Amino acid sequence: MSDETQNKGNGSDAGGAAAPENDAQAQPEQQQQQPGLAVQGQYIKDLSFEAPGTPGIFADLMRGAPEIPTSVDIRVNRMRDNLYEVTLHLQSESKIQGKTAFLAELQYAGLFSVNVPEEHLHPVLMIECPRLLFPFARGVLAALTREGGFPPLMLQPIDFVALYRQRMAQAAQQQEGEGGTQTA
């Protein structure tokens, strides 16, 4: 049994001796690589709140829950090289009994350094960047509606992957429609 223990120990030692060389070779490569995605800054680009039916709308709100549809849009602007501004545009309109309780609109943006292969660039900009911005934008809208005299607007999480797929499918359908009407 002592021979087996020595052989196992020698095999582990040999593997362990090779690992530091591999780690030493990998470290300069890892140090040279930049992170795939880095947030350089984030900010409110535009913010608007209107409560056109106040104060009477508060009585209506006591009688029922409002409908609050929210639209989402994402815009990307290349600043330079690998620096992009991604803007998450959220617009909510609260209505009860056909009357507008409030309108809230927010454009929350971030500056991102993106170092990914070209084929991954669009999904990173349209999925990952908005996913990082969303919790902050959600907090701004919640505080805005609360300070406007209404319960805080608590947006549910957004599935940015599904939104991306939906928009890519719509773009493909539009392209097919345009391609079918064009002649050579």
N, C-alpha and C positions, 0 to 999 in steps of 0.2 A: 504494500500500500504506500510505502514511503516513496517508491519510484513514481507512482501515479501522481502523488502530491507534488513531487518535484517537477514532473513534466507539465502539469497544469500551471504550476507557478512560473515555469520558464516561458510557457506560451503567453501568459498574462504579462510577464515582464517584457517580452519582446514586443507585444502589442502596445504596452504602455510606453516603451522607449520610442516607438515610431510616432506616437501621438504628439509629443512636444514639437517634433520637426514639422509635422503637418500644421499644428497650431501656429508655429512661427511663420510658416509660409502663408497661411491664411490671414494673419493679422494685417500685414500691409495692404492686401487686397480689400479687406473689410474697411480699413481706415480710409482708403481712397474712394470707396463707394459712398455716395451721398444717400440720405434717407429717401425712400420713394415718395413720401408725402410729408410736408412740413408746413404747419400753420405759421405764417409770418405776421399776421394780424387779423383782427376782425372788428367790425364796426357797424353802426346803424348808418345806412346810406340815405334812407328816407323813412319818415314815420308820420302817419296821419291818423287822427281820431276825430270822428264827428258823432254827435248825439242829437240829431235834428228834432226828435220828438220829446225832449225833456221839457218840463218835468212830468208831463202827463203820462209818458210811456211807463213810468215806474208803477202806476196803478195797474196798467195792463199786464205788466210782468208779474204782479202778485196773483193774477188770475190764471196764469199758465206759463208753460215753458216756451221760450222762443226757439225758432229754427235758426241755426247759425252755420250755414254752408261756408266752407273755406276753400278758396282756390290757391293752387300752388304753382309757381313757375320758377324755373332755374335759368339763369343767364350766365354765360361765361365770356370773359373778356381777357384776351392774352395781353399782358402788360409788356413783357420782354422775355426772351429766351424761354426759361422754364418757370416763369412767374405768371400766375393767373389770378384774376379776380373772379370769384364765384359769388353770385348774388342769389339769395333765396328770397323770393317775393311771395308773401302771404297776404291774402286779402279775405277778410271776414265781414259778413253783413248779418247782423242779428235782426230778425223780423218776428213780430208777434201780431197776430190778427191783421196781417197785411201792412202793418206800420213798421217803419224802420226804427229800431231801438238804437243801434249804433253801427257805424262803419269803421273798421280798423284796417289799416294797410301798413305793411312793414316791408322794407327792403333791407335785409340783413346780409352783409357781405363779408367775405374773408379773402385775404391774400394768401395764396398757396404756392409753395415751391413744389413742383411735381417732376420727379425723375423716374419715369417708368417707360417701358418700351412703347413705341407709337401705337401699337394695337390695343394697349390698355389705357391710353390717355383719356379718351372720351368717357369710358365708364367711370374712371376715377374722378374726373371732373363733375360728372353728372350724378354720381351715386355717393361716393365716399366724402367728397367735400361738403355737399349739402347735409349729409348725415352728421358731420361734425358741427355744422352751424346750427342745426335744428334745435337742440336743447336751449341754446342761448336765445334764439328767436322766439321760441315758445315762452320763455320767461319774460321777455320784453312785452309780448302781447298780453300775457296774464297780468302783469303789472299795469299796463296801459289801460286795460278794461276795468281793472279794480279801481284805479285812480280816477277813472271816468264815472264812477258811481255804480258800476255793474259788478256782478260776480266775476271773478277772474276767468278769463277764457282759457280753459285747459285743453289744448289741442291734443288729440290722440297721436301716438307715434305714426310717422309716415313711412311706408314701405318704398324707399327710393329705388330699389331694384325693380319692383313691379311698375312703378311710375316710369322708369327708364325703358323697360320692355314695351310698355304701352306706347310711349312716344316714338320708339324706334319702329314699331309696327305701323303707327299712323304715318310716319315719314315714308316708309316703304310703300304703303298704299297710295300715297300722294304721288310718289315717284312713278309707280306703275301707271297711274291714271294719266300723268303728264306724258309718260313714255308712249302710251297707246295712242295719244292724239297727235303726236309729232310725226312728221314724214321726213324721209331722208332726202 
